[in-house]
Amino acid sequence: MKETTCKKLQEIGGFALAGGCTRKRMKQLVEMIRAARDYRWVGLYKIVKDEFVIVAETGNEPPTYARFPITQGLCGAALDSGKPIIVGDVHKDPRYLPTFHTTRSEIVVPMRNDHRHILGIMDVESDQLNAFGGEDQQFLERAGGLIGHCLH
């Protein structure tokens, strides 16, 4: 991973540990994640009973689905497999639930607690095809690990 990316992770981790998990701070954390790699949109979904519920997202436009069943979408597929999912063209994947009509590619990353239990999903979207690769996955898994405790 690039040195600049590692520095961004340190900043995210320090910020997450320093100030708690208020809604305002969660919004700041997703903005830091978005800015670190110039993502278009980042959302954090917490698992509440049998649903994914948005707890923080970048920008001012809410996603189409602020809550949805844990069995649906790419988030549901990532929860089921326990692994990140990268989709280069969401319009070719029948599991895709549209967040924004301009989304072309997406990566979803399970977020775990210290006991390796999945508490939620980080959803990152782009208006470009094939926008995500291995470095994005590595960065988002580590960022999710730093802030996963906020989803308990």
FINUTI-880227 format. One record per residue: x, y, z of N, C-alpha, C in turn; residue in three letters; residue number from 1. Coordinates in nm, 3 decimals, decimal comma, always signed. Example, Ala and Ser with C-alpha at 12.3 -4.5 7.8 and 13.67 -1.06 7.14 Angstrom:
BEGIN
[rec [+1,319 -0,569 +0,780] [+1,230 -0,450 +0,780] [+1,320 -0,330 +0,780] ALA 1]
[rec [+1,285 -0,225 +0,708] [+1,367 -0,106 +0,714] [+1,290 +0,003 +0,787] SER 2]
***
This chain:
BEGIN
[rec [+0,085 -0,117 +0,000] [+0,000 +0,000 +0,000] [+0,090 +0,124 +0,000] MET 1]
[rec [+0,048 +0,226 -0,071] [+0,126 +0,348 -0,081] [+0,140 +0,418 +0,054] LYS 2]
[rec [+0,250 +0,489 +0,070] [+0,277 +0,559 +0,195] [+0,167 +0,662 +0,227] GLU 3]
[rec [+0,120 +0,732 +0,124] [+0,015 +0,832 +0,148] [-0,113 +0,766 +0,196] THR 4]
[rec [-0,143 +0,647 +0,143] [-0,263 +0,574 +0,186] [-0,247 +0,529 +0,331] THR 5]
[rec [-0,130 +0,484 +0,368] [-0,105 +0,443 +0,507] [-0,120 +0,562 +0,601] CYS 6]
[rec [-0,073 +0,678 +0,560] [-0,087 +0,799 +0,643] [-0,234 +0,834 +0,661] LYS 7]
[rec [-0,312 +0,820 +0,555] [-0,457 +0,847 +0,564] [-0,523 +0,751 +0,663] LYS 8]
[rec [-0,482 +0,625 +0,660] [-0,535 +0,526 +0,754] [-0,500 +0,564 +0,898] LEU 9]
[rec [-0,380 +0,611 +0,920] [-0,341 +0,655 +1,054] [-0,430 +0,770 +1,101] GLN 10]
[rec [-0,456 +0,865 +1,011] [-0,543 +0,978 +1,045] [-0,684 +0,930 +1,078] GLU 11]
[rec [-0,735 +0,841 +0,999] [-0,871 +0,787 +1,022] [-0,876 +0,715 +1,156] ILE 12]
[rec [-0,776 +0,630 +1,183] [-0,772 +0,557 +1,309] [-0,761 +0,649 +1,429] GLY 13]
[rec [-0,675 +0,749 +1,419] [-0,660 +0,844 +1,528] [-0,788 +0,921 +1,554] GLY 14]
[rec [-0,853 +0,963 +1,448] [-0,978 +1,037 +1,461] [-1,087 +0,949 +1,522] PHE 15]
[rec [-1,093 +0,823 +1,477] [-1,195 +0,731 +1,527] [-1,177 +0,703 +1,676] ALA 16]
[rec [-1,054 +0,687 +1,719] [-1,028 +0,655 +1,859] [-1,039 +0,777 +1,951] LEU 17]
[rec [-1,016 +0,895 +1,897] [-1,008 +1,015 +1,980] [-1,142 +1,069 +2,027] ALA 18]
[rec [-1,248 +1,049 +1,947] [-1,367 +1,125 +1,980] [-1,499 +1,053 +1,990] GLY 19]
[rec [-1,498 +0,922 +1,994] [-1,624 +0,853 +2,005] [-1,694 +0,835 +1,872] GLY 20]
[rec [-1,817 +0,786 +1,881] [-1,890 +0,744 +1,761] [-2,023 +0,816 +1,745] CYS 21]
[rec [-2,023 +0,945 +1,763] [-2,146 +1,021 +1,743] [-2,181 +1,024 +1,595] THR 22]
[rec [-2,304 +1,055 +1,564] [-2,346 +1,064 +1,423] [-2,260 +1,164 +1,346] ARG 23]
[rec [-2,231 +1,279 +1,410] [-2,149 +1,382 +1,346] [-2,009 +1,329 +1,317] LYS 24]
[rec [-1,949 +1,258 +1,412] [-1,814 +1,205 +1,392] [-1,814 +1,092 +1,288] ARG 25]
[rec [-1,919 +1,013 +1,284] [-1,929 +0,908 +1,181] [-1,935 +0,972 +1,042] MET 26]
[rec [-2,009 +1,080 +1,030] [-2,016 +1,153 +0,903] [-1,877 +1,205 +0,864] LYS 27]
[rec [-1,803 +1,257 +0,962] [-1,668 +1,304 +0,936] [-1,576 +1,188 +0,894] GLN 28]
[rec [-1,592 +1,073 +0,957] [-1,511 +0,956 +0,922] [-1,535 +0,911 +0,778] LEU 29]
[rec [-1,661 +0,903 +0,736] [-1,686 +0,860 +0,598] [-1,634 +0,964 +0,499] VAL 30]
[rec [-1,640 +1,091 +0,537] [-1,583 +1,196 +0,450] [-1,432 +1,180 +0,440] GLU 31]
[rec [-1,367 +1,143 +0,550] [-1,221 +1,119 +0,547] [-1,188 +1,001 +0,457] MET 32]
[rec [-1,267 +0,895 +0,466] [-1,246 +0,777 +0,382] [-1,266 +0,814 +0,236] ILE 33]
[rec [-1,373 +0,888 +0,207] [-1,401 +0,931 +0,069] [-1,285 +1,013 +0,013] ARG 34]
[rec [-1,240 +1,111 +0,091] [-1,135 +1,202 +0,044] [-1,000 +1,132 +0,030] ALA 35]
[rec [-0,974 +1,032 +0,112] [-0,844 +0,964 +0,110] [-0,811 +0,905 -0,026] ALA 36]
[rec [-0,912 +0,856 -0,097] [-0,889 +0,794 -0,227] [-0,980 +0,853 -0,335] ARG 37]
[rec [-1,035 +0,968 -0,306] [-1,119 +1,042 -0,402] [-1,238 +0,959 -0,452] ASP 38]
[rec [-1,306 +0,892 -0,357] [-1,425 +0,816 -0,393] [-1,543 +0,911 -0,414] TYR 39]
[rec [-1,639 +0,869 -0,493] [-1,757 +0,951 -0,515] [-1,853 +0,946 -0,397] ARG 40]
[rec [-1,879 +0,824 -0,343] [-1,974 +0,810 -0,232] [-1,931 +0,696 -0,142] TRP 41]
[rec [-1,943 +0,718 -0,011] [-1,915 +0,616 +0,089] [-2,032 +0,614 +0,187] VAL 42]
[rec [-2,082 +0,494 +0,214] [-2,189 +0,478 +0,313] [-2,156 +0,366 +0,409] GLY 43]
[rec [-2,195 +0,384 +0,536] [-2,179 +0,280 +0,637] [-2,317 +0,231 +0,677] LEU 44]
[rec [-2,338 +0,101 +0,667] [-2,464 +0,040 +0,705] [-2,441 -0,050 +0,826] TYR 45]
[rec [-2,521 -0,033 +0,928] [-2,518 -0,117 +1,047] [-2,625 -0,224 +1,033] LYS 46]
[rec [-2,597 -0,344 +1,084] [-2,697 -0,449 +1,085] [-2,783 -0,431 +1,210] ILE 47]
[rec [-2,912 -0,410 +1,188] [-3,009 -0,395 +1,297] [-3,119 -0,498 +1,273] VAL 48]
[rec [-3,120 -0,600 +1,358] [-3,211 -0,714 +1,342] [-3,186 -0,777 +1,207] LYS 49]
[rec [-3,281 -0,769 +1,116] [-3,266 -0,831 +0,984] [-3,254 -0,729 +0,872] ASP 50]
[rec [-3,201 -0,610 +0,905] [-3,189 -0,505 +0,805] [-3,053 -0,438 +0,811] GLU 51]
[rec [-3,013 -0,382 +0,696] [-2,901 -0,288 +0,691] [-2,963 -0,150 +0,707] PHE 52]
[rec [-2,907 -0,071 +0,798] [-2,958 +0,064 +0,824] [-2,841 +0,162 +0,810] VAL 53]
[rec [-2,857 +0,264 +0,728] [-2,750 +0,362 +0,706] [-2,723 +0,438 +0,836] ILE 54]
[rec [-2,595 +0,450 +0,871] [-2,558 +0,528 +0,990] [-2,478 +0,651 +0,952] VAL 55]
[rec [-2,413 +0,649 +0,836] [-2,339 +0,766 +0,789] [-2,315 +0,751 +0,640] ALA 56]
[rec [-2,318 +0,865 +0,571] [-2,287 +0,864 +0,429] [-2,230 +0,999 +0,391] GLU 57]
[rec [-2,155 +1,000 +0,281] [-2,096 +1,124 +0,234] [-2,199 +1,204 +0,155] THR 58]
[rec [-2,172 +1,332 +0,142] [-2,260 +1,419 +0,064] [-2,390 +1,449 +0,136] GLY 59]
[rec [-2,479 +1,513 +0,064] [-2,607 +1,555 +0,121] [-2,726 +1,480 +0,064] ASN 60]
[rec [-2,702 +1,400 -0,039] [-2,810 +1,325 -0,102] [-2,818 +1,185 -0,040] GLU 61]
[rec [-2,931 +1,152 +0,024] [-2,941 +1,020 +0,086] [-2,951 +0,911 -0,021] PRO 62]
[rec [-2,907 +0,789 +0,013] [-2,918 +0,679 -0,083] [-3,065 +0,640 -0,103] PRO 63]
[rec [-3,094 +0,576 -0,214] [-3,230 +0,531 -0,243] [-3,282 +0,440 -0,133] THR 64]
[rec [-3,196 +0,352 -0,084] [-3,235 +0,257 +0,020] [-3,157 +0,289 +0,148] TYR 65]
[rec [-3,221 +0,363 +0,239] [-3,157 +0,394 +0,367] [-3,163 +0,274 +0,461] ALA 66]
[rec [-3,253 +0,182 +0,433] [-3,261 +0,054 +0,505] [-3,320 -0,050 +0,410] ARG 67]
[rec [-3,268 -0,172 +0,423] [-3,317 -0,281 +0,338] [-3,279 -0,414 +0,403] PHE 68]
[rec [-3,348 -0,522 +0,366] [-3,323 -0,654 +0,428] [-3,179 -0,701 +0,406] PRO 69]
[rec [-3,124 -0,770 +0,505] [-2,985 -0,818 +0,497] [-2,967 -0,927 +0,391] ILE 70]
[rec [-3,072 -0,973 +0,332] [-3,063 -1,074 +0,228] [-3,055 -1,013 +0,088] THR 71]
[rec [-3,061 -0,880 +0,079] [-3,068 -0,816 -0,053] [-2,941 -0,741 -0,089] GLN 72]
[rec [-2,924 -0,722 -0,219] [-2,818 -0,638 -0,272] [-2,678 -0,697 -0,258] GLY 73]
[rec [-2,582 -0,618 -0,302] [-2,443 -0,658 -0,290] [-2,400 -0,662 -0,144] LEU 74]
[rec [-2,462 -0,576 -0,062] [-2,434 -0,580 +0,083] [-2,475 -0,714 +0,141] CYS 75]
[rec [-2,591 -0,763 +0,102] [-2,637 -0,894 +0,149] [-2,544 -1,005 +0,103] GLY 76]
[rec [-2,495 -0,994 -0,021] [-2,402 -1,095 -0,073] [-2,271 -1,093 +0,004] ALA 77]
[rec [-2,223 -0,974 +0,039] [-2,098 -0,963 +0,116] [-2,117 -1,018 +0,257] ALA 78]
[rec [-2,233 -0,993 +0,315] [-2,262 -1,048 +0,448] [-2,266 -1,200 +0,441] LEU 79]
[rec [-2,333 -1,253 +0,339] [-2,348 -1,398 +0,323] [-2,212 -1,467 +0,306] ASP 80]
[rec [-2,125 -1,407 +0,224] [-1,993 -1,468 +0,197] [-1,890 -1,433 +0,304] SER 81]
[rec [-1,914 -1,322 +0,373] [-1,816 -1,275 +0,471] [-1,695 -1,209 +0,409] GLY 82]
[rec [-1,703 -1,182 +0,278] [-1,588 -1,127 +0,204] [-1,628 -1,002 +0,126] LYS 83]
[rec [-1,531 -0,916 +0,098] [-1,559 -0,799 +0,014] [-1,604 -0,842 -0,126] PRO 84]
[rec [-1,684 -0,758 -0,188] [-1,729 -0,783 -0,325] [-1,700 -0,658 -0,407] ILE 85]
[rec [-1,632 -0,678 -0,519] [-1,605 -0,570 -0,613] [-1,683 -0,600 -0,741] ILE 86]
[rec [-1,761 -0,504 -0,786] [-1,837 -0,520 -0,911] [-1,797 -0,407 -1,006] VAL 87]
[rec [-1,738 -0,445 -1,118] [-1,690 -0,347 -1,215] [-1,799 -0,277 -1,292] GLY 88]
[rec [-1,913 -0,345 -1,312] [-2,028 -0,287 -1,382] [-2,154 -0,335 -1,312] ASP 89]
[rec [-2,210 -0,248 -1,227] [-2,325 -0,288 -1,145] [-2,448 -0,322 -1,229] VAL 90]
[rec [-2,455 -0,268 -1,350] [-2,572 -0,294 -1,434] [-2,572 -0,436 -1,490] HIS 91]
[rec [-2,461 -0,507 -1,475] [-2,453 -0,645 -1,520] [-2,466 -0,744 -1,403] LYS 92]
[rec [-2,489 -0,693 -1,282] [-2,499 -0,779 -1,164] [-2,642 -0,773 -1,110] ASP 93]
[rec [-2,715 -0,884 -1,115] [-2,856 -0,883 -1,073] [-2,874 -0,857 -0,923] PRO 94]
[rec [-2,769 -0,868 -0,845] [-2,779 -0,843 -0,700] [-2,781 -0,694 -0,667] ARG 95]
[rec [-2,742 -0,612 -0,761] [-2,726 -0,468 -0,736] [-2,859 -0,399 -0,703] TYR 96]
[rec [-2,860 -0,327 -0,591] [-2,972 -0,239 -0,555] [-2,925 -0,097 -0,583] LEU 97]
[rec [-2,991 -0,024 -0,670] [-2,941 +0,109 -0,706] [-2,944 +0,207 -0,589] PRO 98]
[rec [-2,828 +0,264 -0,560] [-2,819 +0,369 -0,460] [-2,841 +0,503 -0,529] THR 99]
[rec [-2,771 +0,522 -0,641] [-2,785 +0,642 -0,723] [-2,791 +0,597 -0,869] PHE 100]
[rec [-2,867 +0,666 -0,951] [-2,881 +0,624 -1,091] [-2,752 +0,637 -1,170] HIS 101]
[rec [-2,653 +0,711 -1,118] [-2,527 +0,732 -1,189] [-2,418 +0,631 -1,150] THR 102]
[rec [-2,446 +0,542 -1,054] [-2,345 +0,445 -1,011] [-2,314 +0,347 -1,123] THR 103]
[rec [-2,184 +0,323 -1,145] [-2,141 +0,227 -1,247] [-2,067 +0,109 -1,186] ARG 104]
[rec [-1,988 +0,135 -1,078] [-1,917 +0,026 -1,011] [-1,923 +0,046 -0,860] SER 105]
[rec [-1,898 -0,064 -0,788] [-1,918 -0,062 -0,643] [-1,827 -0,164 -0,575] GLU 106]
[rec [-1,788 -0,131 -0,453] [-1,719 -0,225 -0,367] [-1,789 -0,222 -0,232] ILE 107]
[rec [-1,817 -0,340 -0,177] [-1,879 -0,350 -0,045] [-1,789 -0,436 +0,042] VAL 108]
[rec [-1,766 -0,388 +0,166] [-1,670 -0,451 +0,256] [-1,736 -0,477 +0,391] VAL 109]
[rec [-1,740 -0,603 +0,436] [-1,792 -0,631 +0,569] [-1,706 -0,564 +0,677] PRO 110]
[rec [-1,771 -0,514 +0,780] [-1,701 -0,451 +0,893] [-1,724 -0,538 +1,016] MET 111]
[rec [-1,616 -0,575 +1,083] [-1,622 -0,672 +1,193] [-1,580 -0,609 +1,325] ARG 112]
[rec [-1,625 -0,672 +1,433] [-1,579 -0,631 +1,565] [-1,454 -0,711 +1,601] ASN 113]
[rec [-1,405 -0,695 +1,723] [-1,283 -0,764 +1,765] [-1,298 -0,916 +1,769] ASP 114]
[rec [-1,422 -0,964 +1,772] [-1,448 -1,108 +1,776] [-1,476 -1,164 +1,636] HIS 115]
[rec [-1,450 -1,082 +1,533] [-1,467 -1,120 +1,392] [-1,613 -1,135 +1,349] ARG 116]
[rec [-1,705 -1,083 +1,429] [-1,847 -1,086 +1,396] [-1,879 -0,965 +1,308] HIS 117]
[rec [-1,951 -0,986 +1,198] [-1,984 -0,876 +1,107] [-2,095 -0,791 +1,168] ILE 118]
[rec [-2,064 -0,661 +1,185] [-2,159 -0,566 +1,244] [-2,226 -0,479 +1,138] LEU 119]
[rec [-2,162 -0,468 +1,023] [-2,216 -0,381 +0,919] [-2,134 -0,392 +0,791] GLY 120]
[rec [-2,165 -0,303 +0,698] [-2,103 -0,304 +0,565] [-2,063 -0,162 +0,528] ILE 121]
[rec [-1,944 -0,148 +0,469] [-1,905 -0,022 +0,408] [-1,930 -0,036 +0,258] MET 122]
[rec [-2,004 +0,058 +0,203] [-2,043 +0,057 +0,062] [-1,980 +0,178 -0,005] ASP 123]
[rec [-1,900 +0,155 -0,109] [-1,833 +0,263 -0,180] [-1,872 +0,252 -0,327] VAL 124]
[rec [-1,911 +0,366 -0,384] [-1,962 +0,365 -0,521] [-1,889 +0,466 -0,609] GLU 125]
[rec [-1,887 +0,436 -0,739] [-1,822 +0,523 -0,837] [-1,913 +0,538 -0,959] SER 126]
[rec [-1,896 +0,652 -1,027] [-1,968 +0,671 -1,153] [-1,883 +0,625 -1,272] ASP 127]
[rec [-1,769 +0,559 -1,244] [-1,681 +0,505 -1,347] [-1,689 +0,352 -1,345] GLN 128]
[rec [-1,678 +0,289 -1,461] [-1,670 +0,144 -1,469] [-1,536 +0,096 -1,412] LEU 129]
[rec [-1,536 -0,020 -1,349] [-1,413 -0,083 -1,301] [-1,325 +0,011 -1,219] ASN 130]
[rec [-1,388 +0,086 -1,130] [-1,316 +0,189 -1,054] [-1,236 +0,134 -0,936] ALA 131]
[rec [-1,261 +0,010 -0,895] [-1,201 -0,041 -0,772] [-1,112 -0,162 -0,798] PHE 132]
[rec [-1,004 -0,167 -0,721] [-0,910 -0,279 -0,733] [-0,861 -0,324 -0,597] GLY 133]
[rec [-0,752 -0,399 -0,600] [-0,697 -0,457 -0,478] [-0,655 -0,355 -0,374] GLY 134]
[rec [-0,597 -0,244 -0,417] [-0,554 -0,142 -0,321] [-0,675 -0,079 -0,252] GLU 135]
[rec [-0,783 -0,059 -0,327] [-0,906 -0,006 -0,265] [-0,959 -0,105 -0,162] ASP 136]
[rec [-0,962 -0,232 -0,198] [-1,011 -0,333 -0,105] [-0,928 -0,334 +0,022] GLN 137]
[rec [-0,797 -0,333 +0,007] [-0,708 -0,335 +0,123] [-0,729 -0,211 +0,210] GLN 138]
[rec [-0,737 -0,095 +0,148] [-0,759 +0,030 +0,222] [-0,893 +0,027 +0,296] PHE 139]
[rec [-0,999 -0,015 +0,228] [-1,132 -0,014 +0,289] [-1,146 -0,119 +0,399] LEU 140]
[rec [-1,083 -0,235 +0,381] [-1,085 -0,335 +0,488] [-1,016 -0,281 +0,613] GLU 141]
[rec [-0,904 -0,215 +0,595] [-0,832 -0,159 +0,710] [-0,908 -0,043 +0,772] ARG 142]
[rec [-0,963 +0,044 +0,689] [-1,043 +0,155 +0,742] [-1,163 +0,101 +0,819] ALA 143]
[rec [-1,229 +0,000 +0,764] [-1,342 -0,062 +0,831] [-1,302 -0,123 +0,966] GLY 144]
[rec [-1,183 -0,182 +0,971] [-1,133 -0,237 +1,095] [-1,109 -0,131 +1,201] GLY 145]
[rec [-1,071 -0,012 +1,157] [-1,044 +0,098 +1,251] [-1,172 +0,159 +1,307] LEU 146]
[rec [-1,279 +0,150 +1,231] [-1,403 +0,216 +1,276] [-1,516 +0,118 +1,306] ILE 147]
[rec [-1,491 -0,012 +1,290] [-1,595 -0,114 +1,314] [-1,655 -0,108 +1,454] GLY 148]
[rec [-1,575 -0,068 +1,553] [-1,625 -0,062 +1,690] [-1,740 +0,038 +1,704] HIS 149]
[rec [-1,751 +0,131 +1,610] [-1,858 +0,231 +1,615] [-1,995 +0,172 +1,578] CYS 150]
[rec [-1,998 +0,052 +1,527] [-2,124 -0,009 +1,484] [-2,187 -0,100 +1,590] LEU 151]
[rec [-2,124 -0,117 +1,705] [-2,176 -0,209 +1,807] [-2,313 -0,171 +1,858] HIS 152]
***
